[in-house]
Amino acid sequence: MGLRLAFASLIDLKDSYTEGHSRHVRDLTRQFLEYLKVSSREIEEITSAAELHDIGKIGIPDSILKKPGKLTEKEFLEIKKHPIRGADALKSLQGFDGVSKIIRHHHERYDGTGYPDGLVADKIPFGSRVLSIIDAHDAMIYSRPYRKAMKEKDALKIMEEEAGKQFDPLLVLKFVKFLQQKDIYSQYDPVCGMAVNSQQSLFNVIYKRETYIFCSQVCLTEFNNFPEKYIAASQEKNNPEDKPYG
Ligand SMILES: [Fe+2]
C-alpha cells in the first residue's frame, strides 16, 4: 500500500499537468467495479492498476509529454512505450503480477488495433478493458495541453460510438448507465473542466449572481484570481483535436 502511494505520487511529480488524473481514474474505477459487483480481490487489483497505469510515462521526456502541439509520428511512438515500461517496472515486485498485466494492456482496443500487443476483444484482460474506458473518459472531460475539456454528454456520446471499436461494447454501455444512474456529474469545474457533483462539492463561489463549483481549493483559488478568463473559456465551444485519449 505504502509503495503504491509512493509510486502514484511519482507520476504526479513527473506530470503536474495531469496531477489528479491517477487519483480520479482510481476512484471512478473503484466505483464502477463496485457497481458491476466484481469480487473485492479484483476490485483491489484493478484499482491499483488504475492508480499506477501511467507510471511508464516517467521515462518519457518532458518535451514530448508536455508538448502543446500535435505530436510527430516519432514522438507518438515514444508515448506508446509507456504501457510496457510501466508494466515492466512493476513486474518484478512481489504481488504486482496482475497489476502489471492490466497496465501493459490499458491501450489495447477491442477491435485489435491498439497497442502494445494488438490483442482483440476478450483476449484483453478484463481490468484493462475497464481501465481503458475510465482513462479515456477522464482524459476527455479534463483539459490537456493539446485539448480543451469536453462536456460530459459529448464525451459519453463519443464513448458510445466507440463501442466495439475502442471499447468493450457491453462494458461501455454499462459505464454510461452507471454514470447516468449515479448522476455523479451535474456541473463542471470551469477551471479544470472536471465534472463535479454539485451536492457534494465543498468548493463553490458565487460570482455575478452565478454559482460555480470546483473539484478542489486549487481550482477555486485559480478561478478567484482570473474569473473572467475561466467563464469565457467554459462558454467557448469545445474543439477537441485529433489526439489519442488517455
Ligand atoms: Fe496510458
py3Dmol code that shows the C-alpha trace and the ligand (Angstrom):
import py3Dmol

protein = """\
ATOM      1  CA  MET A   1       0.000   0.000   0.000  1.00  0.00           C
ATOM      2  CA  GLY A   2       2.703   2.491   1.025  1.00  0.00           C
ATOM      3  CA  LEU A   3       4.702   1.521  -2.012  1.00  0.00           C
ATOM      4  CA  ARG A   4       1.700   2.116  -4.251  1.00  0.00           C
ATOM      5  CA  LEU A   5       1.166   5.606  -2.853  1.00  0.00           C
ATOM      6  CA  ALA A   6       4.828   6.428  -3.364  1.00  0.00           C
ATOM      7  CA  PHE A   7       4.620   5.319  -6.989  1.00  0.00           C
ATOM      8  CA  ALA A   8       1.436   7.285  -7.541  1.00  0.00           C
ATOM      9  CA  SER A   9       2.985  10.488  -6.230  1.00  0.00           C
ATOM     10  CA  LEU A  10       5.971   9.926  -8.542  1.00  0.00           C
ATOM     11  CA  ILE A  11       3.622  10.015 -11.522  1.00  0.00           C
ATOM     12  CA  ASP A  12       2.108  13.310 -10.409  1.00  0.00           C
ATOM     13  CA  LEU A  13       5.565  14.711  -9.809  1.00  0.00           C
ATOM     14  CA  LYS A  14       6.551  13.890 -13.365  1.00  0.00           C
ATOM     15  CA  ASP A  15       3.488  15.335 -14.991  1.00  0.00           C
ATOM     16  CA  SER A  16       1.981  18.042 -12.850  1.00  0.00           C
ATOM     17  CA  TYR A  17      -0.392  18.995 -15.644  1.00  0.00           C
ATOM     18  CA  THR A  18      -2.341  15.802 -15.256  1.00  0.00           C
ATOM     19  CA  GLU A  19      -1.971  15.803 -11.489  1.00  0.00           C
ATOM     20  CA  GLY A  20      -5.062  14.263 -10.089  1.00  0.00           C
ATOM     21  CA  HIS A  21      -5.647  12.144 -13.199  1.00  0.00           C
ATOM     22  CA  SER A  22      -4.355   8.967 -11.497  1.00  0.00           C
ATOM     23  CA  ARG A  23      -6.452   9.693  -8.435  1.00  0.00           C
ATOM     24  CA  HIS A  24      -9.623  10.386 -10.406  1.00  0.00           C
ATOM     25  CA  VAL A  25      -9.177   7.308 -12.571  1.00  0.00           C
ATOM     26  CA  ARG A  26      -8.546   5.225  -9.465  1.00  0.00           C
ATOM     27  CA  ASP A  27     -11.658   6.483  -7.676  1.00  0.00           C
ATOM     28  CA  LEU A  28     -14.005   6.170 -10.628  1.00  0.00           C
ATOM     29  CA  THR A  29     -12.643   2.700 -11.405  1.00  0.00           C
ATOM     30  CA  ARG A  30     -13.412   1.565  -7.871  1.00  0.00           C
ATOM     31  CA  GLN A  31     -16.950   2.976  -8.018  1.00  0.00           C
ATOM     32  CA  PHE A  32     -17.626   1.400 -11.396  1.00  0.00           C
ATOM     33  CA  LEU A  33     -16.322  -2.004 -10.274  1.00  0.00           C
ATOM     34  CA  GLU A  34     -18.454  -1.866  -7.148  1.00  0.00           C
ATOM     35  CA  TYR A  35     -21.423  -1.090  -9.393  1.00  0.00           C
ATOM     36  CA  LEU A  36     -20.515  -4.111 -11.535  1.00  0.00           C
ATOM     37  CA  LYS A  37     -20.282  -6.183  -8.338  1.00  0.00           C
ATOM     38  CA  VAL A  38     -16.985  -7.849  -9.178  1.00  0.00           C
ATOM     39  CA  SER A  39     -15.055  -9.606  -6.387  1.00  0.00           C
ATOM     40  CA  SER A  40     -13.230  -7.478  -3.845  1.00  0.00           C
ATOM     41  CA  ARG A  41      -9.925  -9.107  -4.841  1.00  0.00           C
ATOM     42  CA  GLU A  42     -10.465  -7.952  -8.410  1.00  0.00           C
ATOM     43  CA  ILE A  43     -11.528  -4.507  -7.263  1.00  0.00           C
ATOM     44  CA  GLU A  44      -8.270  -4.106  -5.334  1.00  0.00           C
ATOM     45  CA  GLU A  45      -6.131  -5.305  -8.218  1.00  0.00           C
ATOM     46  CA  ILE A  46      -7.793  -3.246 -10.944  1.00  0.00           C
ATOM     47  CA  THR A  47      -7.977  -0.149  -8.746  1.00  0.00           C
ATOM     48  CA  SER A  48      -4.233  -0.409  -8.063  1.00  0.00           C
ATOM     49  CA  ALA A  49      -3.574  -0.707 -11.781  1.00  0.00           C
ATOM     50  CA  ALA A  50      -5.824   2.301 -12.377  1.00  0.00           C
ATOM     51  CA  GLU A  51      -3.817   4.399  -9.968  1.00  0.00           C
ATOM     52  CA  LEU A  52      -0.495   3.367 -11.489  1.00  0.00           C
ATOM     53  CA  HIS A  53      -1.442   2.971 -15.141  1.00  0.00           C
ATOM     54  CA  ASP A  54       0.691   5.857 -16.397  1.00  0.00           C
ATOM     55  CA  ILE A  55       3.793   5.135 -14.324  1.00  0.00           C
ATOM     56  CA  GLY A  56       5.694   4.303 -17.532  1.00  0.00           C
ATOM     57  CA  LYS A  57       5.350   7.953 -18.557  1.00  0.00           C
ATOM     58  CA  ILE A  58       8.161   8.720 -16.124  1.00  0.00           C
ATOM     59  CA  GLY A  59      10.508   7.555 -18.887  1.00  0.00           C
ATOM     60  CA  ILE A  60       9.121   9.957 -21.492  1.00  0.00           C
ATOM     61  CA  PRO A  61      10.949  13.293 -21.983  1.00  0.00           C
ATOM     62  CA  ASP A  62       9.003  16.378 -20.869  1.00  0.00           C
ATOM     63  CA  SER A  63       9.438  17.900 -24.322  1.00  0.00           C
ATOM     64  CA  ILE A  64       7.095  15.193 -25.627  1.00  0.00           C
ATOM     65  CA  LEU A  65       4.831  14.666 -22.621  1.00  0.00           C
ATOM     66  CA  LYS A  66       4.076  18.353 -22.203  1.00  0.00           C
ATOM     67  CA  LYS A  67       4.142  19.347 -25.844  1.00  0.00           C
ATOM     68  CA  PRO A  68       1.190  21.628 -26.555  1.00  0.00           C
ATOM     69  CA  GLY A  69       1.074  20.983 -30.311  1.00  0.00           C
ATOM     70  CA  LYS A  70       0.481  17.886 -32.384  1.00  0.00           C
ATOM     71  CA  LEU A  71       2.911  15.016 -31.868  1.00  0.00           C
ATOM     72  CA  THR A  72       5.156  13.799 -34.661  1.00  0.00           C
ATOM     73  CA  GLU A  73       4.991  10.111 -35.530  1.00  0.00           C
ATOM     74  CA  LYS A  74       8.289   9.520 -33.739  1.00  0.00           C
ATOM     75  CA  GLU A  75       7.064  11.294 -30.619  1.00  0.00           C
ATOM     76  CA  PHE A  76       3.870   9.281 -30.609  1.00  0.00           C
ATOM     77  CA  LEU A  77       5.950   6.090 -30.828  1.00  0.00           C
ATOM     78  CA  GLU A  78       7.762   7.237 -27.700  1.00  0.00           C
ATOM     79  CA  ILE A  79       4.437   7.831 -25.885  1.00  0.00           C
ATOM     80  CA  LYS A  80       3.283   4.395 -26.936  1.00  0.00           C
ATOM     81  CA  LYS A  81       6.081   2.784 -24.959  1.00  0.00           C
ATOM     82  CA  HIS A  82       4.568   3.766 -21.607  1.00  0.00           C
ATOM     83  CA  PRO A  83       2.328   0.716 -21.041  1.00  0.00           C
ATOM     84  CA  ILE A  84       5.247  -1.708 -21.488  1.00  0.00           C
ATOM     85  CA  ARG A  85       7.629   0.446 -19.469  1.00  0.00           C
ATOM     86  CA  GLY A  86       5.127   0.703 -16.628  1.00  0.00           C
ATOM     87  CA  ALA A  87       4.283  -2.982 -16.700  1.00  0.00           C
ATOM     88  CA  ASP A  88       7.940  -3.996 -16.758  1.00  0.00           C
ATOM     89  CA  ALA A  89       8.801  -1.707 -13.864  1.00  0.00           C
ATOM     90  CA  LEU A  90       6.159  -3.336 -11.666  1.00  0.00           C
ATOM     91  CA  LYS A  91       6.514  -6.915 -12.883  1.00  0.00           C
ATOM     92  CA  SER A  92       9.441  -7.699 -10.631  1.00  0.00           C
ATOM     93  CA  LEU A  93       7.592  -6.628  -7.480  1.00  0.00           C
ATOM     94  CA  GLN A  94       6.004  -9.368  -5.474  1.00  0.00           C
ATOM     95  CA  GLY A  95       2.215  -9.344  -5.755  1.00  0.00           C
ATOM     96  CA  PHE A  96       2.133  -6.945  -8.707  1.00  0.00           C
ATOM     97  CA  ASP A  97       1.820  -9.562 -11.417  1.00  0.00           C
ATOM     98  CA  GLY A  98      -1.847  -8.962 -12.176  1.00  0.00           C
ATOM     99  CA  VAL A  99      -1.476  -5.191 -11.857  1.00  0.00           C
ATOM    100  CA  SER A 100       1.445  -5.252 -14.279  1.00  0.00           C
ATOM    101  CA  LYS A 101      -0.580  -7.185 -16.842  1.00  0.00           C
ATOM    102  CA  ILE A 102      -3.539  -4.784 -16.630  1.00  0.00           C
ATOM    103  CA  ILE A 103      -1.195  -1.816 -17.133  1.00  0.00           C
ATOM    104  CA  ARG A 104       0.522  -3.419 -20.112  1.00  0.00           C
ATOM    105  CA  HIS A 105      -2.786  -3.698 -21.947  1.00  0.00           C
ATOM    106  CA  HIS A 106      -4.597  -0.489 -21.000  1.00  0.00           C
ATOM    107  CA  HIS A 107      -4.175   0.937 -24.520  1.00  0.00           C
ATOM    108  CA  GLU A 108      -5.356  -2.135 -26.365  1.00  0.00           C
ATOM    109  CA  ARG A 109      -8.517  -1.602 -28.388  1.00  0.00           C
ATOM    110  CA  TYR A 110     -11.423  -4.014 -28.517  1.00  0.00           C
ATOM    111  CA  ASP A 111     -11.127  -4.220 -32.316  1.00  0.00           C
ATOM    112  CA  GLY A 112      -7.472  -5.255 -32.043  1.00  0.00           C
ATOM    113  CA  THR A 113      -5.897  -2.065 -33.388  1.00  0.00           C
ATOM    114  CA  GLY A 114      -4.494  -0.899 -30.056  1.00  0.00           C
ATOM    115  CA  TYR A 115      -1.036  -1.264 -28.541  1.00  0.00           C
ATOM    116  CA  PRO A 116       1.317  -2.748 -27.479  1.00  0.00           C
ATOM    117  CA  ASP A 117       0.180  -6.253 -28.482  1.00  0.00           C
ATOM    118  CA  GLY A 118      -2.894  -5.686 -30.660  1.00  0.00           C
ATOM    119  CA  LEU A 119      -4.997  -8.011 -28.506  1.00  0.00           C
ATOM    120  CA  VAL A 120      -8.627  -8.445 -29.570  1.00  0.00           C
ATOM    121  CA  ALA A 121     -11.856  -8.449 -27.514  1.00  0.00           C
ATOM    122  CA  ASP A 122     -11.807 -10.908 -24.600  1.00  0.00           C
ATOM    123  CA  LYS A 123      -8.102 -11.565 -25.100  1.00  0.00           C
ATOM    124  CA  ILE A 124      -7.615  -8.163 -23.461  1.00  0.00           C
ATOM    125  CA  PRO A 125      -7.637  -8.619 -19.659  1.00  0.00           C
ATOM    126  CA  PHE A 126     -10.938  -7.522 -18.077  1.00  0.00           C
ATOM    127  CA  GLY A 127      -9.157  -4.958 -15.886  1.00  0.00           C
ATOM    128  CA  SER A 128      -7.512  -3.367 -18.929  1.00  0.00           C
ATOM    129  CA  ARG A 129     -10.853  -3.120 -20.733  1.00  0.00           C
ATOM    130  CA  VAL A 130     -12.349  -1.359 -17.712  1.00  0.00           C
ATOM    131  CA  LEU A 131      -9.329   0.894 -17.288  1.00  0.00           C
ATOM    132  CA  SER A 132      -9.271   1.974 -20.919  1.00  0.00           C
ATOM    133  CA  ILE A 133     -12.873   3.191 -20.606  1.00  0.00           C
ATOM    134  CA  ILE A 134     -12.285   5.157 -17.415  1.00  0.00           C
ATOM    135  CA  ASP A 135      -8.944   6.526 -18.646  1.00  0.00           C
ATOM    136  CA  ALA A 136     -10.416   7.775 -21.916  1.00  0.00           C
ATOM    137  CA  HIS A 137     -13.436   9.264 -20.177  1.00  0.00           C
ATOM    138  CA  ASP A 138     -11.250  11.121 -17.704  1.00  0.00           C
ATOM    139  CA  ALA A 139      -8.951  12.395 -20.465  1.00  0.00           C
ATOM    140  CA  MET A 140     -11.943  13.728 -22.384  1.00  0.00           C
ATOM    141  CA  ILE A 141     -13.586  15.630 -19.557  1.00  0.00           C
ATOM    142  CA  TYR A 142     -10.300  17.274 -18.495  1.00  0.00           C
ATOM    143  CA  SER A 143      -8.273  19.903 -20.288  1.00  0.00           C
ATOM    144  CA  ARG A 144      -4.880  18.774 -21.598  1.00  0.00           C
ATOM    145  CA  PRO A 145      -2.059  20.878 -23.054  1.00  0.00           C
ATOM    146  CA  TYR A 146      -3.400  19.991 -26.504  1.00  0.00           C
ATOM    147  CA  ARG A 147      -7.133  19.805 -25.915  1.00  0.00           C
ATOM    148  CA  LYS A 148      -9.871  21.565 -24.012  1.00  0.00           C
ATOM    149  CA  ALA A 149     -12.141  19.643 -21.713  1.00  0.00           C
ATOM    150  CA  MET A 150     -15.253  18.205 -23.300  1.00  0.00           C
ATOM    151  CA  LYS A 151     -18.718  18.328 -21.859  1.00  0.00           C
ATOM    152  CA  GLU A 152     -19.733  15.132 -20.120  1.00  0.00           C
ATOM    153  CA  LYS A 153     -22.541  14.387 -22.532  1.00  0.00           C
ATOM    154  CA  ASP A 154     -20.281  14.884 -25.568  1.00  0.00           C
ATOM    155  CA  ALA A 155     -17.718  12.559 -24.021  1.00  0.00           C
ATOM    156  CA  LEU A 156     -20.341   9.882 -23.395  1.00  0.00           C
ATOM    157  CA  LYS A 157     -21.613  10.179 -26.945  1.00  0.00           C
ATOM    158  CA  ILE A 158     -18.125   9.557 -28.328  1.00  0.00           C
ATOM    159  CA  MET A 159     -17.699   6.625 -25.974  1.00  0.00           C
ATOM    160  CA  GLU A 160     -20.933   5.038 -27.163  1.00  0.00           C
ATOM    161  CA  GLU A 161     -19.809   5.483 -30.749  1.00  0.00           C
ATOM    162  CA  GLU A 162     -16.589   3.673 -29.877  1.00  0.00           C
ATOM    163  CA  ALA A 163     -18.450   0.634 -28.528  1.00  0.00           C
ATOM    164  CA  GLY A 164     -16.935  -2.400 -30.232  1.00  0.00           C
ATOM    165  CA  LYS A 165     -14.151  -0.292 -31.746  1.00  0.00           C
ATOM    166  CA  GLN A 166     -12.059   1.221 -28.963  1.00  0.00           C
ATOM    167  CA  PHE A 167     -14.116  -0.216 -26.109  1.00  0.00           C
ATOM    168  CA  ASP A 168     -15.740  -3.419 -24.995  1.00  0.00           C
ATOM    169  CA  PRO A 169     -19.316  -2.744 -26.189  1.00  0.00           C
ATOM    170  CA  LEU A 170     -21.092  -4.282 -23.202  1.00  0.00           C
ATOM    171  CA  LEU A 171     -18.788  -2.656 -20.660  1.00  0.00           C
ATOM    172  CA  VAL A 172     -19.046   0.797 -22.180  1.00  0.00           C
ATOM    173  CA  LEU A 173     -22.836   0.623 -22.183  1.00  0.00           C
ATOM    174  CA  LYS A 174     -22.738  -0.382 -18.536  1.00  0.00           C
ATOM    175  CA  PHE A 175     -20.391   2.507 -17.849  1.00  0.00           C
ATOM    176  CA  VAL A 176     -22.741   5.036 -19.431  1.00  0.00           C
ATOM    177  CA  LYS A 177     -25.631   3.595 -17.454  1.00  0.00           C
ATOM    178  CA  PHE A 178     -23.561   3.683 -14.290  1.00  0.00           C
ATOM    179  CA  LEU A 179     -22.821   7.388 -14.729  1.00  0.00           C
ATOM    180  CA  GLN A 180     -26.417   8.219 -15.536  1.00  0.00           C
ATOM    181  CA  GLN A 181     -27.752   6.243 -12.603  1.00  0.00           C
ATOM    182  CA  LYS A 182     -25.364   7.687 -10.119  1.00  0.00           C
ATOM    183  CA  ASP A 183     -25.890  11.133 -11.522  1.00  0.00           C
ATOM    184  CA  ILE A 184     -22.382  11.897 -10.395  1.00  0.00           C
ATOM    185  CA  TYR A 185     -21.926  14.632 -12.877  1.00  0.00           C
ATOM    186  CA  SER A 186     -24.217  17.540 -12.790  1.00  0.00           C
ATOM    187  CA  GLN A 187     -21.885  20.500 -13.138  1.00  0.00           C
ATOM    188  CA  TYR A 188     -18.422  21.309 -14.444  1.00  0.00           C
ATOM    189  CA  ASP A 189     -15.478  22.890 -12.733  1.00  0.00           C
ATOM    190  CA  PRO A 190     -14.801  25.888 -15.010  1.00  0.00           C
ATOM    191  CA  VAL A 191     -11.050  25.769 -14.285  1.00  0.00           C
ATOM    192  CA  CYS A 192     -10.080  22.144 -14.925  1.00  0.00           C
ATOM    193  CA  GLY A 193     -13.233  21.119 -16.774  1.00  0.00           C
ATOM    194  CA  MET A 194     -13.861  18.203 -14.474  1.00  0.00           C
ATOM    195  CA  ALA A 195     -17.433  17.146 -13.807  1.00  0.00           C
ATOM    196  CA  VAL A 196     -18.260  17.774 -10.158  1.00  0.00           C
ATOM    197  CA  ASN A 197     -21.136  16.577  -8.047  1.00  0.00           C
ATOM    198  CA  SER A 198     -22.851  19.792  -7.068  1.00  0.00           C
ATOM    199  CA  GLN A 199     -24.370  18.198  -3.992  1.00  0.00           C
ATOM    200  CA  GLN A 200     -21.041  17.016  -2.680  1.00  0.00           C
ATOM    201  CA  SER A 201     -18.596  19.711  -3.652  1.00  0.00           C
ATOM    202  CA  LEU A 202     -17.345  21.801  -0.753  1.00  0.00           C
ATOM    203  CA  PHE A 203     -15.751  24.311  -3.074  1.00  0.00           C
ATOM    204  CA  ASN A 204     -18.073  26.855  -4.577  1.00  0.00           C
ATOM    205  CA  VAL A 205     -18.282  30.549  -5.155  1.00  0.00           C
ATOM    206  CA  ILE A 206     -20.957  32.974  -6.276  1.00  0.00           C
ATOM    207  CA  TYR A 207     -19.718  35.366  -8.932  1.00  0.00           C
ATOM    208  CA  LYS A 208     -22.011  37.875 -10.647  1.00  0.00           C
ATOM    209  CA  ARG A 209     -25.031  36.050  -9.224  1.00  0.00           C
ATOM    210  CA  GLU A 210     -23.922  32.750 -10.789  1.00  0.00           C
ATOM    211  CA  THR A 211     -22.789  29.787  -8.676  1.00  0.00           C
ATOM    212  CA  TYR A 212     -19.622  27.996  -9.776  1.00  0.00           C
ATOM    213  CA  ILE A 213     -18.441  24.742  -8.255  1.00  0.00           C
ATOM    214  CA  PHE A 214     -14.927  23.313  -8.173  1.00  0.00           C
ATOM    215  CA  CYS A 215     -13.193  19.998  -7.659  1.00  0.00           C
ATOM    216  CA  SER A 216     -10.699  21.464  -5.185  1.00  0.00           C
ATOM    217  CA  GLN A 217      -9.441  24.529  -3.366  1.00  0.00           C
ATOM    218  CA  VAL A 218      -6.712  24.863  -6.010  1.00  0.00           C
ATOM    219  CA  CYS A 219      -9.246  25.374  -8.797  1.00  0.00           C
ATOM    220  CA  LEU A 220     -11.373  27.686  -6.662  1.00  0.00           C
ATOM    221  CA  THR A 221      -8.371  29.914  -5.893  1.00  0.00           C
ATOM    222  CA  GLU A 222      -7.361  29.950  -9.548  1.00  0.00           C
ATOM    223  CA  PHE A 223     -10.899  30.980 -10.503  1.00  0.00           C
ATOM    224  CA  ASN A 224     -10.919  33.775  -7.937  1.00  0.00           C
ATOM    225  CA  ASN A 225      -7.716  35.126  -9.457  1.00  0.00           C
ATOM    226  CA  PHE A 226      -8.973  35.145 -13.059  1.00  0.00           C
ATOM    227  CA  PRO A 227     -12.761  34.719 -13.049  1.00  0.00           C
ATOM    228  CA  GLU A 228     -13.421  36.313 -16.434  1.00  0.00           C
ATOM    229  CA  LYS A 229     -10.858  34.116 -18.155  1.00  0.00           C
ATOM    230  CA  TYR A 230     -12.490  30.912 -16.912  1.00  0.00           C
ATOM    231  CA  ILE A 231     -16.050  31.998 -17.536  1.00  0.00           C
ATOM    232  CA  ALA A 232     -15.139  32.835 -21.129  1.00  0.00           C
ATOM    233  CA  ALA A 233     -13.351  29.511 -21.558  1.00  0.00           C
ATOM    234  CA  SER A 234     -16.207  27.467 -20.155  1.00  0.00           C
ATOM    235  CA  GLN A 235     -18.646  29.113 -22.544  1.00  0.00           C
ATOM    236  CA  GLU A 236     -16.469  28.608 -25.589  1.00  0.00           C
ATOM    237  CA  LYS A 237     -17.395  25.737 -27.815  1.00  0.00           C
ATOM    238  CA  ASN A 238     -15.288  22.642 -27.292  1.00  0.00           C
ATOM    239  CA  ASN A 239     -12.949  21.912 -30.097  1.00  0.00           C
ATOM    240  CA  PRO A 240     -11.186  18.625 -29.459  1.00  0.00           C
ATOM    241  CA  GLU A 241      -8.187  17.922 -31.633  1.00  0.00           C
ATOM    242  CA  ASP A 242      -7.482  14.603 -33.187  1.00  0.00           C
ATOM    243  CA  LYS A 243      -5.382  13.143 -30.388  1.00  0.00           C
ATOM    244  CA  PRO A 244      -5.149   9.807 -28.661  1.00  0.00           C
ATOM    245  CA  TYR A 245      -7.154   9.689 -25.463  1.00  0.00           C
ATOM    246  CA  GLY A 246      -5.552   8.635 -22.214  1.00  0.00           C
TER     247      GLY A 246
END
"""
ligand_1 = """\
1
LIG
Fe -1.877 5.472 -20.671
"""
view = py3Dmol.view(width=600, height=400)
view.addModel(protein, "pdb")
view.setStyle({"model": 0}, {"cartoon": {"style": "trace"}})
view.addModel(ligand_1, "xyz")
view.setStyle({"model": 1}, {"stick": {}})
view.zoomTo()
view.show()
